[in-house]
Amino acid sequence: MSPLRAGIAFLLVVLVAALAYFGAETAAVRPLLADILPYAALVIFLAGFSFKVIRWAWSPVPFRIPTTCGQQKSLPWIKANRLDNPSTKTGAWGRMALEVLCFRSLFRNTRAELREGPRIAYSEDKFLWLAALAFHWSLLFILLRHLRFFLLPVPHWLLGMSALDGFFQVGAPGLYITDGVIFLALLYLLARRFWDAQVRYLSLLADYFALFLLLGLVLTGIQMRYSDRVDLERVKEFALSLTVLSPHISAAVAPLFFVHLTFVCVLLAYIPFSKLMHLGGVFLSPTRNLANNSRIQRHINPWNPPVKVHTYAEWEDEFREKIRAAGLPLEKE
């Protein structure tokens, strides 16, 4: 089933690209792609993202349920792990920072394999951590680098970041390191879903669709920069017109740009309905953002409904005469 899911996902992405490419060459469809689709995608993203985050934020979490890899704080002479098992808010913030910036839990991830015997063998999976880290950081650099199209004048820090990313000068235009890194990372993440039987069995159509969509987005961006060049001045004029709610795009902009733009819009609108929502969900995970202070503070569930109980004293009062007649002992005569 996995090749079928991957094939369907690939065809969906190709269909999106074909509709954008041929639609850009049609006078009636071109304004729809440039004037309406970006705003519609942004509204869907903001509404869906806000709804998910608010719903998660209002979910009751009465107990501390962190997953830990270190010693909890208990007796003074036992050394506690302040990051893996924090008992304070500062420690929880530190653990969250390491999780968001360095993917600390993924770094410690292990994989299990059934080998001859049969026996189960556990091994490290550092390549997954490295690919995920490279992809996310490269994507962040690329997103920040694209801010130059929406800002006038371009801030100096943004120019410096672009210069740092493109320090490896090979011909003209300069080669951005993040372009190659994100492409290789996505290839690894996609190939892993094909060669690893366990991951292949668990992969859904949505997993392949997100990877193919990101690959299409990256490849069209690389193609526009290094081979089929587009008029960047016209692209910046279009980006600035979007910021003032008066979209206008020149007829000289190549159809390939519309494919890239459509991929961006589809990805933006798709995020709230996919696993890509971990972008916001990681900050609301109670296993990461809560301090483990259960031995210091008692946590009582405030949502428990009141329970009517029948105490032993009340039961004894109710059956006192029968208990006395049976010769059984009473706590209160």
N, C-alpha and C positions, 0 to 999 in steps of 0.2 A: 504493500500500500504506500510505502514511503516514496518510491519513484513516481507513483501516480500523483501524490500530493505535491511533490516538487514540480512535476510537469504542469499541473494546473496552475500553481502559483506563478511559474515562469510565464505561462501564456497570458495570465492576467496582467502581469507587468508589461509584457510586449504589447498587449492590447491598449493599455494606458498610453504607452509611448506612441503607438500608431495613431491613436485618436488625437493626441496632442500635436504630432508632426503634421498630419494632413489637415487638421483643424486650423493650424497656424497659417496654412496656405489658402484658407477659405475666408473671404472677407466677412461673412456673417458669423463665423465661429471665433475668429481672432479676438474680437472685443470680449467675448465670453471668457476666454482663457486669461486675458490680461486684466480685465476690469472687474469681473465678478468672482472668478474662482479664488484669487488670493484672499479677498475679504471673507468669502464664505468659509474657506478653510480655517482662517484665523478665528472666526466666530465659533465654529464647531469645536476647535481646539480649546479655546478659553472656556466655553460653556461646559464641555465634557470634562476637562481637567479640573475645573472648579467644583463641579458636582461630585466627582470621585473623591477629591481631597476633603471636601466638607463632609461627605458621608463617612469616610474613614475617620475623620477627626471626631465625629459624634458617636462613633462606635464605643460602647462601654468596655473599659479595660480596668476592672476593679482590682486585679491582682498583678503582681510583678511576675512576668513570665519570660525573663531573658534567657537566651541560650548562651552558655558560658563555656570557656575552655580553661579556666583558672580557678584558683582557690578563692572561695567567698570569705568576706571579712567576718571573723567570729571572735576567737580568743586573742588577747593582745600579743601572745608569744607565737602565734601562727601568722606567717607572712601572707597577706592577701594580694591578689592580682588586681591592680587598680584600673587596668584597661580591659582585660578580658572578663572581669567580674566586678564592675565598679559598684561601690556602695554610695556614691555621691553623684550629684548632677554634673559636676565638672568631669568626673571620670566617664560618665555616660556620653557627654559631649565629645570627649576625646575619642572614645570608641566609635561614635558616629562619624567623626571626621576621618578616622582611619578607614572606615568602611566606605565612605563616599569618595574619598580621594585616592585611596590605595587598594580598595577591594580586598580588605584584610581577610574576610571569611572565605572568599574565593581562593586566596593564596593558600589557605590551609585545607582546601578541598582535596579529598582523596577519591579514588575510583576503585570499585571492587570488580574483580574478574574471576570467573569460574574456570579453573584450570584442571588438568588431568589429575585424577585421584579418586573422586573429584575433591577439590579443595578450593577455598576462596582465598584469593590473594589481593591485598590492598597496596595501591601504589599512588604516588603523587601525580597531580595533573596540573603542573605549572604552566604548560603551554596554553591551556585555556585561560588561566589568569593573565598571562602575558598578552594574549590576543585581545581579551576584553579590555585590559588596561590601555593598550595601544589604540584600540578603536575609539574608546570613549574620550581619551585625551586628544586624539587627533580631531575627532568631531568637534570638540569644544574649541580648539584652535581655529578650525575652518569656519565655524559659526561666528566667532569673534572677528576673524579676518574679513568676513563678508559685511561687517558693519560699515566698512568704508564706502559701500554703495549707498548707504542710508544717511550718512553724516556729511555735513559740509560746513566748515572745513573738517578734514580728517584729523582726529587727535594724534598727537605725537606718539603716545604710547601704542596706538594701533599701528602706526607706521613702523615703529621699532619692533613690534611683535611680528609683523609681516616680513621685515628684513631678517629677523632671527630665523623664522621658518624657512625663508628662501636663501639662506646663506650659501647653499651649495649651488653655485652658478654653473650651469651647463647650457651654453648657448643662450638664446633669447626666445621666449621669456625665461626667467629664472625658474628653477625647479623647486617646488615646495616639498619639503620633506614629508609633511603630513599627508600629502596626496598619495604618495607611495605607501606610507605606513597604513593608512586606513584601508586602502585597496587590498593589501596583503592580509590584514587582519580579518576583513570580511571574507576573503577567499578561504582562510583557515576555518572560520566559524561555519561557513557553508559546507566545506569539504568534511568537517568533523561530523556533520549530520548524515553524511553518506557512508563514511568508512567505519564509524563506530556503530556496531549493531544495537547496543543498548540505547544510544541517543537516537538512532534512526527509528527504532520502535516507538519511542516517545514523541517524536517530532510530529507536529500538526501542520496542516496547510498554512495556518497563520504564521507559524515560525518561518517557513520557507518564503512566504510572501513578503514578510518584513525584510529578510535578508536580500532577496532579489530586488526589492524596491530600493533599498539602501545602495546596493551595487549599481543599479541603474542610475541613481542620483550621482554617485561618485564618478562613474564612467562618463556620463554626459558632461559633468563639470571638468573632468580631465581633458575630454575631447575639445571642449570649447576653449580651453586655455592653451593646449599644446598643438592641436592640429587644425580643426575647423574653427578658426578665430571668429569671435563675434565683436561687434562694435561696443566696446566697454563704455564709451561716453553715452551712447544711446541707452545702454542698460542702466547706467547710473541715473540718467534723466527719468527713466521709468520708475526706478526704485524711489527716487525723491518724490515723484508725483504720487506714489502710493502713500507716502507718509503724510501728505497734505490732503488726502482723500479726493484727489483729482487725477485719477490714473490716465496716463497717455503713453503709448508706446509707438515708436517710429516704425514705419513699414520696412525700414532697412534691416531690422533685427532678424536674424536667421531663424528658421523654424526649430533648429536644435535648442535654442534658448527656451522655447515654449515647452519642449519636452522636459528640460531640466526644471522649469518653473512648475510644471504640472506634477512632476515627481515630488517636489517640495510640498505642494499643496495637499496632495494625496497623503503623504506621510504625516503632515501636520494634522489633518482631519482624522487620520487612522489611529494616532497615538492614544487618545482617551479610551478606545475600545479594544486595545490590544495589551500584550504583555509589556509593551514599551512604556506603560504607565508606571513602571518601577522608577521612572524619573521622579515622580512625586511620592510614590508609595514608600520608598526607602526611608524617608524622613519620618514616616508615621508608623513604622514597624515597632510594636511594643517589645519585641525581642531584642531591639537595638537601642531604642531611645529611652528606656527606663532603667533607673539604677536598681540593682538587686540588694535592697535593704530589708528583706523579709525577716532577718534575724534581729534587726534594730527597731523596726516599726511594724506594728500589727495592722494589716490591711483587711478591712471589712467590706464586703460587697454591699454597696448602698442600694442596689437594685433588687435585692432579695425581698420578696413580699413577706409581710408578718405571718408567722406560723403560730397557730393556737396549740399550745402544748398542755398535757395533763401530767402534772408533777407527781412524784411519789407521795408527797405529803397530802395532796388532794385525793389521790387514790386510796391512801390509808384512811383518811377521814370518811370516804365513801363506803368502805368495806370494814370499818373498825369492829363492829359487833360480830361480824362473821369471822374475822381473823381471831378475835378474842375467844369466840366460842370454839374455834378449831384448835385453840391452844398454841397458836403461833405468836412469836414475839412481835411487839409493836415498838416503834421508835418513840412514839409519844403516847403515853397512857391517857 
